[in-house]
Amino acid sequence: MKLTHIKRISTTTRMKYHRNYCEAKNGNLIAAQKLVSDIIPDPIIFKNLTGYVCPVLKPKGNRIPLALAQYMAFHSKLILEDAIYLQQTPHGSTMCERLYYNPSYSGKVKHENYIIVDDVYTSGKTLKSLKKYIESSGGNVIAAWCIGSSRSLEFEPDRFLIKLLISKFPDISSYFEIETLTIPQIHYLLRLSSLNRLWEIHSDNQLNLLFA
């Protein structure tokens, strides 16, 4: 099922300025639960949701997505799915770095409907990879939610946008799997003069990280 947009609950600013944010990002689940319950305006928005709710869950670290999934399950008919894990590899902070980030997941997937959740939606690479993992394992992702986001909530591209990308960069498939790209990533690519320029930006980022 194609998801054109992410559903946003609150704002990144409100989340990051919450008193429990740092503890929650560092792995404190109780702090994450307090944060989530404080910044969600009204849990009635979850009332009619059904199926499974699956957070972007790391073996350690950030517990905000898990706390959000727990909160959604408590206030709806959703069932928490907390047995699918993101393998912990750094994704970087820029859109360019996130293009080269390849998230991978492990865990058993049920042949049921899923809602996937994360704390912040930026490039969408992590959520898109989770969606792909669930669907390739027999599940069906029907929605994606986040607490905060960058300016765009657009998620999966339509055929026109993909054709536009291929028209500008005919060899794009030699660089990326087109079906894994999100709308924010494609818009970023379309603003570049060439794919060589993308590699230059990526190389500069890696050098900066090396000598930081």
Secondary structure, 3 states (H helix, E strand, C coil): CCCCECEECCCHHHHHCCCCHHHHHCCCHHHHHHHHHHHCCCHHHHCCCEEEEEECCCCCCCCHHHHHHHHHHHCCEEEECCCCEECCCCCCCCHHHHHCCCCCEECCCCCCEEEEEEEEECCCHHHHHHHHHHHHCCCEEEEEEEEEECCCCECCCCHHHHHHHHHHCCCHHHCCCHHHCCHHHHHHHHCCCCHHHHHHHHHHHHHHHHHC
